[in-house]
C-alpha cells in the first residue's frame, strides 16, 4: 500500500486546502479496512475503477475495471465510518478547510450534499479531468494537475458572518464557549448562524463545535502522550463529558481510542486500521 500526504504548493490554495493524500494498493493481499472519524474539513475523493456500496456506518469499495470514475463529497458525517477497500486502489483525496471548497463551486455547498456519500460533479469537465489526473504515474504531477484544475475554477466567495463565527469557534481558548454567548458576541441570532452553517458547511454549529473539541483533544494527546488527562482538563467540562463525546464520535473510550489511533498528518487525518 502507498499512502502519501501532500501540502498544497500554490500559495493561493494554501488558504483553502489543508492537504491532499494519495492512496494506492495493488489487487493482491487482504482488503484494506480502517475507521475514519468526523472532521471539520470538507472532503472530496476521486477514485478509478471502483464500485462503492454505501451504508450509514460502512463504505465498501470494490475494484471494478469497467466502472467509471467515482467522485464523492464528504461533509456531514458525525459518527465513525468503517471504510473497506477490496482489490486495487487508485485514489486521491482533498481536505478542504472549513468554507474552503465554497470558492470553487457554483452553488451553496448544500446543493451538492445529498445522501451519505454523494456523487460530486460540480462542472461539466470535472469527471473527465479527474480521470485524466488519476492516469498520471508521477504523484507530484498528479497534485500539480489537481491544483491547476482547482485554480482554474476559483471565484469570488465571501461570508463575513461565518468567517467571524469560525474564528471564534476555532480559537482553542474558547472551546467551551456556548453558542448562545457566541451569538451575542457576534450580534446575530442563533437561527441566522444555523442557517448559514446549513448552507455553506453542511453541519450544525453544535456538531461542528463538538468535532473541534474532539480534534483538539486528539492534538493535545499527540503533543503530550504521557498525560491523557490534559485533554479533557483543557477542552472538556469534565472526564465524563469527554468519554461521552468520544464514544459518540469514535465508538471507543478515549483510552482505547488513543491506544489505536494512527495520526497520518497531525490535525488533518485520523484513522484506525484494523
PyMOL commands that set and color helices and strands:
alter all, ss='L'
color gray80, all
select helices_A, chain A and resi 13-15+102-104+109-112+126-134+139-153+160-169+172-174+179-186+190-200+205-223+229-235+239-250+254-260
alter helices_A, ss='H'
color red, helices_A
select strands_A, chain A and resi 2-6+17-25+32-36+42-47+50-55+58-63+70-74+81-86+89-96+262-263+270-273
alter strands_A, ss='S'
color yellow, strands_A
deselect
rebuild
show_as cartoon
